[in-house]
Amino acid sequence: MRSHSSARTRDEAIAEFCAHSKESIKWEAARLKWRQFSAEKIEDAQDVSAIRVAYVHTPRGSPEEKRALLKWISLATTSEEILEVYWETGDMTPEQDLARDKLIAYFDDLIDEYKTAHA
């Protein structure tokens, strides 16, 4: 037969578990809301400064982070903007390769323009 004190301990454990579960559910809901907010900010970004802000407020390692980087690469038009996003990408990632290729194409276009102007 269980004593009254062990029943109370069990009830306390159940109450603690329920409180922890509620906090876990709240944390998960907040995390999902953050990701949704980030996705909306990424979608709304129309220039490099807006996508940079969206990227900074995106959860690290999330699919939204990759989307932000890809959009940032697509919106970058100057060498400074392209270099900035290049340094934000992780080493040896497809995003870094894409940014590097865009930077090379940017300088190739500058060289072609120079050659055409001075031909």
DSSP file (Angstrom, degrees, kcal/mol; ACC not computed):
  #  RESIDUE AA STRUCTURE BP1 BP2  ACC     N-H-->O    O-->H-N    N-H-->O    O-->H-N    TCO  KAPPA ALPHA  PHI   PSI    X-CA   Y-CA   Z-CA
    1    1 A M              0   0    0      0, 0.0     2,-0.2     0, 0.0     0, 0.0   0.000 360.0 360.0 360.0 136.9    0.0    0.0    0.0
    2    2 A R        -     0   0    0      1,-0.1     2,-0.1     2,-0.0     0, 0.0  -0.524 360.0-125.3 -82.9 145.0    1.3    3.4   -0.9
    3    3 A S     >  -     0   0    0     -2,-0.2     4,-1.6     1,-0.1     3,-0.2  -0.444  22.6-112.4 -83.1 162.9    1.8    6.0    1.6
    4    4 A H  H  > S+     0   0    0      1,-0.2     4,-1.9     2,-0.2     5,-0.1   0.857 115.9  56.1 -62.3 -35.8    0.2    9.4    1.4
    5    5 A S  H  > S+     0   0    0      1,-0.2     4,-1.9     2,-0.2    -1,-0.2   0.863 105.7  49.9 -68.8 -35.6    3.6   11.1    0.9
    6    6 A S  H  > S+     0   0    0      2,-0.2     4,-2.3     1,-0.2    -1,-0.2   0.860 109.6  52.3 -71.6 -32.8    4.5    8.9   -2.1
    7    7 A A  H  X S+     0   0    0     -4,-1.6     4,-2.6     2,-0.2    -2,-0.2   0.898 109.4  49.4 -66.6 -39.4    1.2    9.8   -3.7
    8    8 A R  H  X S+     0   0    0     -4,-1.9     4,-2.7     2,-0.2    -2,-0.2   0.900 109.9  51.0 -66.5 -39.5    1.9   13.4   -3.2
    9    9 A T  H  X S+     0   0    0     -4,-1.9     4,-2.5     2,-0.2    -2,-0.2   0.910 110.6  49.1 -62.8 -42.9    5.3   13.0   -4.8
   10   10 A R  H  X S+     0   0    0     -4,-2.3     4,-2.4     2,-0.2    -2,-0.2   0.923 111.7  48.8 -62.6 -43.7    3.8   11.3   -7.7
   11   11 A D  H  X S+     0   0    0     -4,-2.6     4,-2.6     1,-0.2    -2,-0.2   0.888 111.3  50.1 -63.2 -39.8    1.2   14.0   -8.1
   12   12 A E  H  X S+     0   0    0     -4,-2.7     4,-2.7     2,-0.2    -1,-0.2   0.907 110.0  50.5 -64.9 -40.1    3.9   16.6   -7.9
   13   13 A A  H  X S+     0   0    0     -4,-2.5     4,-2.5     2,-0.2    -2,-0.2   0.905 111.3  48.1 -63.4 -41.6    5.9   14.8  -10.5
   14   14 A I  H  X S+     0   0    0     -4,-2.4     4,-2.7     2,-0.2    -2,-0.2   0.925 112.3  49.1 -64.8 -43.9    2.9   14.7  -12.8
   15   15 A A  H  X S+     0   0    0     -4,-2.6     4,-2.4     1,-0.2    -2,-0.2   0.911 112.1  48.7 -61.8 -42.1    2.2   18.4  -12.2
   16   16 A E  H  X S+     0   0    0     -4,-2.7     4,-2.6     2,-0.2    -1,-0.2   0.910 111.1  50.1 -64.2 -42.2    5.9   19.1  -13.0
   17   17 A F  H  X S+     0   0    0     -4,-2.5     4,-2.8     2,-0.2    -2,-0.2   0.919 111.3  48.7 -61.3 -44.4    5.7   17.0  -16.2
   18   18 A C  H  X S+     0   0    0     -4,-2.7     4,-2.5     2,-0.2    -2,-0.2   0.907 111.8  48.9 -64.0 -41.6    2.6   18.8  -17.3
   19   19 A A  H  X S+     0   0    0     -4,-2.4     4,-2.3     2,-0.2    -2,-0.2   0.921 112.9  47.8 -63.4 -43.2    4.1   22.2  -16.6
   20   20 A H  H  X S+     0   0    0     -4,-2.6     4,-2.6     2,-0.2    -2,-0.2   0.906 111.4  50.9 -63.7 -41.3    7.3   21.2  -18.6
   21   21 A S  H  X S+     0   0    0     -4,-2.8     4,-2.6     2,-0.2    -2,-0.2   0.907 109.1  50.6 -62.9 -41.8    5.1   19.9  -21.4
   22   22 A K  H  X S+     0   0    0     -4,-2.5     4,-2.6     2,-0.2    -1,-0.2   0.914 111.5  48.2 -62.3 -42.0    3.2   23.2  -21.6
   23   23 A E  H  X S+     0   0    0     -4,-2.3     4,-2.9     2,-0.2    -2,-0.2   0.900 111.1  50.8 -65.1 -39.8    6.5   25.1  -21.7
   24   24 A S  H  X S+     0   0    0     -4,-2.6     4,-2.6     2,-0.2    -2,-0.2   0.911 111.7  47.3 -62.7 -42.0    7.8   22.8  -24.4
   25   25 A I  H  X S+     0   0    0     -4,-2.6     4,-2.5     2,-0.2    -2,-0.2   0.911 112.9  48.7 -66.4 -42.1    4.6   23.3  -26.4
   26   26 A K  H  X S+     0   0    0     -4,-2.6     4,-2.5     2,-0.2    -2,-0.2   0.920 112.1  49.4 -62.5 -43.2    4.8   27.1  -25.9
   27   27 A W  H  X S+     0   0    0     -4,-2.9     4,-2.5     2,-0.2    -2,-0.2   0.924 112.2  47.5 -62.0 -44.9    8.5   27.0  -27.0
   28   28 A E  H  X S+     0   0    0     -4,-2.6     4,-2.5     2,-0.2    -1,-0.2   0.904 112.1  49.7 -64.4 -41.4    7.7   25.0  -30.1
   29   29 A A  H  X S+     0   0    0     -4,-2.5     4,-2.2     2,-0.2    -1,-0.2   0.907 112.0  48.4 -63.6 -41.4    4.8   27.3  -31.0
   30   30 A A  H  X S+     0   0    0     -4,-2.5     4,-2.4     2,-0.2    -2,-0.2   0.905 111.1  50.6 -65.1 -41.0    7.1   30.3  -30.5
   31   31 A R  H  X S+     0   0    0     -4,-2.5     4,-2.3     2,-0.2    -2,-0.2   0.914 111.5  47.5 -63.6 -43.3    9.8   28.7  -32.7
   32   32 A L  H  X S+     0   0    0     -4,-2.5     4,-2.3     2,-0.2    -1,-0.2   0.881 111.4  50.8 -65.5 -38.0    7.3   28.0  -35.4
   33   33 A K  H  X S+     0   0    0     -4,-2.2     4,-2.7     2,-0.2    -2,-0.2   0.895 109.2  51.5 -65.7 -39.4    5.9   31.5  -35.2
   34   34 A W  H  X S+     0   0    0     -4,-2.4     4,-2.6     2,-0.2    -2,-0.2   0.924 110.5  48.3 -61.7 -45.4    9.5   32.9  -35.5
   35   35 A R  H  X S+     0   0    0     -4,-2.3     4,-2.5     2,-0.2    -2,-0.2   0.903 112.3  48.7 -63.3 -41.0   10.1   30.7  -38.6
   36   36 A Q  H  X S+     0   0    0     -4,-2.3     4,-2.2     2,-0.2    -2,-0.2   0.923 111.5  49.6 -64.1 -44.1    6.8   31.9  -40.2
   37   37 A F  H  X S+     0   0    0     -4,-2.7     4,-2.2     1,-0.2    -2,-0.2   0.915 111.8  49.2 -59.4 -44.3    7.7   35.5  -39.4
   38   38 A S  H  X S+     0   0    0     -4,-2.6     4,-2.5     1,-0.2    -2,-0.2   0.915 109.0  51.8 -62.2 -44.4   11.2   35.0  -41.0
   39   39 A A  H  X S+     0   0    0     -4,-2.5     4,-2.4     1,-0.2    -1,-0.2   0.895 110.4  49.0 -60.7 -40.4    9.7   33.4  -44.1
   40   40 A E  H  X S+     0   0    0     -4,-2.2     4,-2.3     2,-0.2    -1,-0.2   0.909 111.0  49.5 -66.2 -41.8    7.3   36.4  -44.5
   41   41 A K  H  X S+     0   0    0     -4,-2.2     4,-1.3     2,-0.2    -2,-0.2   0.888 111.6  49.4 -64.2 -39.4   10.2   38.9  -44.1
   42   42 A I  H  < S+     0   0    0     -4,-2.5     3,-0.3     1,-0.2    -2,-0.2   0.931 111.9  48.3 -64.0 -45.6   12.3   37.0  -46.7
   43   43 A E  H  < S+     0   0    0     -4,-2.4    -2,-0.2     1,-0.2    -1,-0.2   0.887 113.2  47.7 -61.8 -40.4    9.3   36.9  -49.1
   44   44 A D  H  < S+     0   0    0     -4,-2.3    -1,-0.2    -5,-0.1    -2,-0.2   0.707  84.5 110.5 -76.0 -21.1    8.7   40.7  -48.6
   45   45 A A     <  +     0   0    0     -4,-1.3     3,-0.1    -3,-0.3    -3,-0.0  -0.348  34.3 169.8 -63.3 127.7   12.4   41.7  -49.0
   46   46 A Q        +     0   0    0     -2,-0.1     2,-0.3     1,-0.1    -1,-0.2   0.441  61.2  33.0-116.9  -5.2   12.9   43.6  -52.3
   47   47 A D  S  > S-     0   0    0      1,-0.1     4,-2.2    29,-0.0     5,-0.2  -0.910  87.8 -97.2-145.3 173.7   16.4   44.9  -51.8
   48   48 A V  H  > S+     0   0    0     27,-0.3     4,-2.3    -2,-0.3     5,-0.2   0.887 118.6  52.6 -63.4 -41.0   19.7   43.9  -50.2
   49   49 A S  H  > S+     0   0    0      1,-0.2     4,-1.8     2,-0.2    -1,-0.2   0.897 111.2  47.5 -64.7 -37.8   19.2   45.9  -47.0
   50   50 A A  H  > S+     0   0    0      2,-0.2     4,-2.3     1,-0.2    -1,-0.2   0.901 113.5  46.7 -69.0 -40.7   15.8   44.3  -46.4
   51   51 A I  H  X S+     0   0    0     -4,-2.2     4,-2.8     2,-0.2    -2,-0.2   0.850 108.5  56.3 -71.8 -31.5   17.0   40.8  -47.0
   52   52 A R  H  X S+     0   0    0     -4,-2.3     4,-2.3    -5,-0.2    -1,-0.2   0.928 109.6  46.0 -62.4 -44.3   20.0   41.4  -44.8
   53   53 A V  H  X S+     0   0    0     -4,-1.8     4,-1.5     2,-0.2    -2,-0.2   0.923 113.1  49.4 -63.6 -44.3   17.7   42.4  -42.0
   54   54 A A  H  < S+     0   0    0     -4,-2.3    -2,-0.2     1,-0.2    -1,-0.2   0.915 111.1  50.4 -61.2 -42.2   15.5   39.3  -42.7
   55   55 A Y  H >< S+     0   0    0     -4,-2.8     3,-1.7     1,-0.2    -2,-0.2   0.916 106.8  53.6 -62.2 -44.4   18.6   37.1  -42.7
   56   56 A V  H 3< S+     0   0    0     -4,-2.3    -1,-0.2     1,-0.3    -2,-0.2   0.829 111.2  46.8 -60.8 -32.2   19.8   38.4  -39.3
   57   57 A H  T 3< S+     0   0    0     -4,-1.5    -1,-0.3    -3,-0.2    -2,-0.2   0.175  91.2 105.7 -97.2  17.9   16.5   37.6  -37.8
   58   58 A T  S <  S-     0   0    0     -3,-1.7     2,-0.1    -5,-0.1   -23,-0.1  -0.800  81.7-103.7 -98.9 137.9   16.3   34.1  -39.2
   59   59 A P    >   -     0   0    0      0, 0.0     3,-1.6     0, 0.0     6,-0.4  -0.382  43.4-109.8 -60.3 131.3   16.8   31.1  -37.0
   60   60 A R  T 3  S+     0   0    0      1,-0.3     4,-0.0    -2,-0.1    -4,-0.0  -0.353  99.3  15.7 -63.3 136.9   20.3   29.6  -37.7
   61   61 A G  T 3  S+     0   0    0      1,-0.3    -1,-0.3    -3,-0.1     0, 0.0   0.471  96.8 127.7  80.9   1.8   20.3   26.3  -39.5
   62   62 A S  S X> S-     0   0    0     -3,-1.6     4,-1.2     1,-0.1     3,-0.5  -0.468  74.5-114.0 -87.7 161.6   16.7   26.6  -40.6
   63   63 A P  H 3> S+     0   0    0      0, 0.0     4,-2.1     0, 0.0     5,-0.1   0.826 118.2  61.7 -59.9 -30.0   15.4   26.2  -44.1
   64   64 A E  H 3> S+     0   0    0      1,-0.2     4,-2.7     2,-0.2     5,-0.2   0.861  96.8  57.8 -65.1 -34.8   14.5   29.9  -43.9
   65   65 A E  H <> S+     0   0    0     -3,-0.5     4,-2.3    -6,-0.4    -1,-0.2   0.927 107.6  46.6 -61.2 -44.1   18.2   30.8  -43.4
   66   66 A K  H  X S+     0   0    0     -4,-1.2     4,-2.5     2,-0.2    -2,-0.2   0.907 111.9  50.7 -64.2 -41.5   19.1   29.1  -46.7
   67   67 A R  H  X S+     0   0    0     -4,-2.1     4,-2.5     1,-0.2     5,-0.2   0.903 109.8  50.8 -62.2 -40.4   16.2   30.8  -48.5
   68   68 A A  H  X S+     0   0    0     -4,-2.7     4,-2.7     2,-0.2    -2,-0.2   0.921 110.8  48.3 -63.5 -43.6   17.4   34.2  -47.1
   69   69 A L  H  X S+     0   0    0     -4,-2.3     4,-2.6     2,-0.2    -2,-0.2   0.922 111.9  49.1 -62.8 -43.4   20.9   33.5  -48.4
   70   70 A L  H  X S+     0   0    0     -4,-2.5     4,-2.1     1,-0.2    -1,-0.2   0.902 113.8  45.6 -64.3 -40.2   19.7   32.5  -51.8
   71   71 A K  H  X S+     0   0    0     -4,-2.5     4,-2.2     2,-0.2    -1,-0.2   0.895 111.0  53.6 -69.1 -38.0   17.5   35.6  -52.1
   72   72 A W  H  X S+     0   0    0     -4,-2.7     4,-1.7     1,-0.2    -2,-0.2   0.921 109.2  48.9 -60.8 -43.9   20.3   37.8  -50.8
   73   73 A I  H  < S+     0   0    0     -4,-2.6    -1,-0.2     1,-0.2    -2,-0.2   0.921 111.6  49.2 -60.7 -43.9   22.6   36.4  -53.5
   74   74 A S  H  < S+     0   0    0     -4,-2.1    -1,-0.2     1,-0.2    -2,-0.2   0.837 114.2  45.1 -67.7 -31.3   19.9   37.0  -56.2
   75   75 A L  H  < S+     0   0    0     -4,-2.2   -27,-0.3    -5,-0.1    -1,-0.2   0.708  88.3 103.2 -84.8 -20.4   19.4   40.6  -55.0
   76   76 A A     <  +     0   0    0     -4,-1.7     3,-0.0    -5,-0.2   -29,-0.0  -0.435  35.5 160.1 -66.7 129.8   23.1   41.5  -54.7
   77   77 A T        +     0   0    0     -2,-0.2     2,-0.2    29,-0.0    -1,-0.2   0.632  50.2  65.8-124.2 -26.1   24.2   43.6  -57.6
   78   78 A T  S  > S-     0   0    0      1,-0.1     4,-2.5     0, 0.0     5,-0.2  -0.597  85.2-114.7 -97.3 162.6   27.5   45.4  -56.5
   79   79 A S  H  > S+     0   0    0      1,-0.2     4,-2.7    -2,-0.2     5,-0.2   0.881 117.6  53.3 -61.6 -36.6   30.7   43.7  -55.8
   80   80 A E  H  > S+     0   0    0      2,-0.2     4,-2.4     1,-0.2    -1,-0.2   0.922 110.3  46.4 -64.2 -43.8   30.4   44.9  -52.1
   81   81 A E  H  > S+     0   0    0      2,-0.2     4,-2.1     1,-0.2     5,-0.2   0.907 114.1  47.8 -64.8 -41.6   27.0   43.3  -51.8
   82   82 A I  H  X S+     0   0    0     -4,-2.5     4,-2.2     1,-0.2    -2,-0.2   0.923 112.8  48.3 -66.7 -42.9   28.1   40.1  -53.4
   83   83 A L  H  X S+     0   0    0     -4,-2.7     4,-2.4    -5,-0.2    -2,-0.2   0.900 108.8  55.0 -63.0 -39.8   31.2   39.9  -51.2
   84   84 A E  H  X S+     0   0    0     -4,-2.4     4,-1.2     1,-0.2    -2,-0.2   0.935 111.8  41.8 -59.9 -47.1   29.2   40.6  -48.1
   85   85 A V  H  X S+     0   0    0     -4,-2.1     4,-1.4     1,-0.2    -1,-0.2   0.851 110.3  59.1 -70.3 -32.1   26.8   37.7  -48.8
   86   86 A Y  H  < S+     0   0    0     -4,-2.2     3,-0.4     1,-0.2    -2,-0.2   0.927 107.1  46.4 -59.1 -44.4   29.7   35.5  -49.8
   87   87 A W  H  < S+     0   0    0     -4,-2.4    -1,-0.2     1,-0.2    -2,-0.2   0.755 108.5  56.9 -72.5 -22.9   31.3   36.0  -46.4
   88   88 A E  H  < S+     0   0    0     -4,-1.2    -1,-0.2    -5,-0.2    -2,-0.2   0.772  91.5  86.6 -76.3 -25.8   28.0   35.2  -44.7
   89   89 A T  S  < S-     0   0    0     -4,-1.4     2,-0.1    -3,-0.4     3,-0.1  -0.376  89.3-103.5 -73.1 154.1   27.7   31.8  -46.3
   90   90 A G    >   -     0   0    0      1,-0.1     3,-1.0    -2,-0.1     6,-0.3  -0.412  45.1 -88.1 -74.6 153.9   29.3   28.9  -44.7
   91   91 A D  T 3  S+     0   0    0      1,-0.2    -1,-0.1    -2,-0.1    -4,-0.0  -0.342 108.3   7.5 -61.2 138.7   32.5   27.4  -46.1
   92   92 A M  T 3  S+     0   0    0      1,-0.2    -1,-0.2    -3,-0.1    -2,-0.0   0.857  95.9 136.9  59.8  40.2   32.1   24.9  -48.8
   93   93 A T    <>  -     0   0    0     -3,-1.0     4,-2.2     1,-0.1    -1,-0.2  -0.797  67.5-117.5-111.7 157.8   28.4   25.3  -49.2
   94   94 A P  H  > S+     0   0    0      0, 0.0     4,-2.3     0, 0.0     5,-0.1   0.857 117.1  56.6 -59.5 -33.4   26.3   25.5  -52.4
   95   95 A E  H  > S+     0   0    0      2,-0.2     4,-2.4     1,-0.2     5,-0.2   0.898 106.5  48.3 -65.6 -39.9   25.3   29.0  -51.3
   96   96 A Q  H  > S+     0   0    0     -6,-0.3     4,-2.7     2,-0.2    -1,-0.2   0.908 110.7  51.1 -67.2 -40.3   29.0   30.1  -51.1
   97   97 A D  H  X S+     0   0    0     -4,-2.2     4,-2.5     2,-0.2    -2,-0.2   0.911 110.8  49.2 -60.5 -41.8   29.7   28.5  -54.5
   98   98 A L  H  X S+     0   0    0     -4,-2.3     4,-2.1     2,-0.2    -2,-0.2   0.916 112.1  47.2 -64.5 -44.1   26.7   30.5  -56.0
   99   99 A A  H  X S+     0   0    0     -4,-2.4     4,-2.2     2,-0.2    -2,-0.2   0.910 112.5  50.1 -64.4 -41.9   27.9   33.7  -54.5
  100  100 A R  H  X S+     0   0    0     -4,-2.7     4,-2.5     1,-0.2    -2,-0.2   0.921 110.4  49.8 -62.5 -44.2   31.4   33.1  -55.7
  101  101 A D  H  X S+     0   0    0     -4,-2.5     4,-2.3     1,-0.2    -1,-0.2   0.881 110.5  50.2 -62.4 -38.2   30.2   32.4  -59.2
  102  102 A K  H  X S+     0   0    0     -4,-2.1     4,-2.2     2,-0.2    -1,-0.2   0.895 110.4  50.1 -67.6 -38.7   28.1   35.6  -59.2
  103  103 A L  H  X S+     0   0    0     -4,-2.2     4,-2.2     2,-0.2    -2,-0.2   0.910 110.7  49.0 -65.2 -42.1   31.1   37.6  -58.1
  104  104 A I  H  X S+     0   0    0     -4,-2.5     4,-2.5     1,-0.2    -2,-0.2   0.919 111.9  49.0 -62.7 -43.6   33.3   36.1  -60.9
  105  105 A A  H  X S+     0   0    0     -4,-2.3     4,-2.4     2,-0.2    -2,-0.2   0.880 108.1  55.3 -63.4 -38.0   30.5   36.9  -63.4
  106  106 A Y  H  X S+     0   0    0     -4,-2.2     4,-1.8     1,-0.2    -2,-0.2   0.942 112.0  41.8 -59.7 -48.6   30.3   40.4  -62.1
  107  107 A F  H  X S+     0   0    0     -4,-2.2     4,-2.4     2,-0.2    -2,-0.2   0.854 111.1  56.0 -70.8 -34.0   34.0   41.0  -62.6
  108  108 A D  H  X S+     0   0    0     -4,-2.5     4,-2.4     2,-0.2    -1,-0.2   0.914 108.1  49.4 -60.2 -42.0   34.0   39.2  -66.0
  109  109 A D  H  X S+     0   0    0     -4,-2.4     4,-2.5     2,-0.2    -2,-0.2   0.890 109.7  51.3 -64.3 -39.6   31.2   41.7  -67.1
  110  110 A L  H  X S+     0   0    0     -4,-1.8     4,-2.4     2,-0.2    -2,-0.2   0.917 110.6  48.5 -63.1 -42.6   33.3   44.6  -65.9
  111  111 A I  H  X S+     0   0    0     -4,-2.4     4,-2.7     2,-0.2    -2,-0.2   0.919 111.6  49.5 -63.2 -44.2   36.3   43.4  -67.9
  112  112 A D  H  X S+     0   0    0     -4,-2.4     4,-2.4     1,-0.2    -2,-0.2   0.904 110.9  49.9 -61.9 -41.5   34.2   42.9  -71.0
  113  113 A E  H  X S+     0   0    0     -4,-2.5     4,-2.5     2,-0.2    -1,-0.2   0.910 111.7  48.6 -62.7 -42.2   32.8   46.4  -70.6
  114  114 A Y  H  X S+     0   0    0     -4,-2.4     4,-1.8     2,-0.2    -2,-0.2   0.926 111.8  48.5 -63.2 -45.8   36.3   47.9  -70.2
  115  115 A K  H  < S+     0   0    0     -4,-2.7    -2,-0.2     1,-0.2    -1,-0.2   0.900 113.1  48.0 -62.3 -40.7   37.5   46.0  -73.3
  116  116 A T  H >< S+     0   0    0     -4,-2.4     3,-1.0     1,-0.2    -2,-0.2   0.908 112.6  48.3 -66.5 -42.4   34.5   47.2  -75.4
  117  117 A A  H 3< S+     0   0    0     -4,-2.5    -1,-0.2     1,-0.2    -2,-0.2   0.787 119.5  38.7 -69.0 -27.6   34.9   50.8  -74.2
  118  118 A H  T 3<        0   0    0     -4,-1.8    -1,-0.2    -5,-0.2    -2,-0.2   0.084 360.0 360.0-112.3  21.6   38.7   50.7  -75.0
  119  119 A A    <         0   0    0     -3,-1.0    -1,-0.2    -5,-0.1    -2,-0.1   0.479 360.0 360.0 -82.5 360.0   38.7   48.7  -78.2
